[in-house]
Amino acid sequence: MTNRRAHIRYDFTQDIEYNLNGATSGGNFKGIIVDISDSGLGLFAFVPLCVGQKIIIKQGLPFSHSSGVVRWCKELGENIYRVGLLFHI
């Protein structure tokens, strides 16, 4: 099996807080980062996210990236989703 990723992903666990599409209303959501690379991250989310949706990370990242675009979202169970996020640079 080949790895199509441009950058190596590393295991990384961190709680984050984010909002959707830069919205100021509707509140923030919580998620858990499970892996990270120079170009993106994988996370567990507790609400479904749509491919192409922009999220703004409000807190929890150890570096300057603060927004990204959902590349994929897979439902794992009731109210838990595995999400791939590509950073906006």
Secondary structure as UniProt FT lines:
FT   STRAND          10..20
FT   TURN            21..22
FT   STRAND          29..36
FT   STRAND          40..45
FT   TURN            51..52
FT   STRAND          54..59
FT   STRAND          67..77
FT   TURN            78..79
FT   STRAND          80..87
//
